[in-house]
């Protein structure tokens, strides 16, 4: 029984350590546009321009309220 606890505990430790290492990946800060991008997105909080004639406005999606 003690051997089962030890293997369970070591398995949990391995999973927690892997999750901690994966959570630390990446860089902190705002997203960067890809190289060669001409017109980066406007800063948050600015109004979007009205769609030009001929463009269709996007339809709302069921999960839009969650975003």
N, C-alpha and C positions, 0 to 999 in steps of 0.2 A: 504494500500500500504506500509506503514512503517513497518507493522508487517511482510510482505513478505520479505522486505529487511533485517530485523533483523534475520529471520530464514535462509535466504540465506547466510548472512554473518557468522552466527554461524556455518553453515554447512561447509563453506569454511575453517573457522578457524580449525574445527575439522579435516578435511582432511589434511590440511597443518601440523598440529601438529602430526598426525599419521605418515605422510611421514617422518617428521623430526626424530621421535623416531625410526622408522624402519631403516632409513639411518645410525643411530648411532650404530646399533648392530654390533657385531663382534670385532675382535682384529686387531690392526694394525701390519703389519710386513709380512714377507714371510710365505708361507704356510708350515705347518709342516707335515711330513710323518705320516701315521697311525702307531699305536703301532705295533711292530713286523715286520716292513718293513726292509728287509735286505739290499737292494741296492737302496738308494735314487737317485733321478734324478740328473744328472750332472748340474752344475751351467749354467745359460744362457750364450750363446755365445760360448760354446764348441761344437766341431764337434761330430756328432753322429757316432758311429761305423758302418762300412759297414755291410749290412745284410749278414748273413751266407748263405751258399749254401742251397737251399731248401726253404728259406724264400722268400716270394713275397714282392717286394717293394710296398708301399701303392700307390693307385691310387689318382691322384689329384681330388679334389672336386671343384664344381663350385664356392663356397664361400670362398675358401682358400685365395684368394687375399685380402679379407677383414680382415683376421686375421693377 
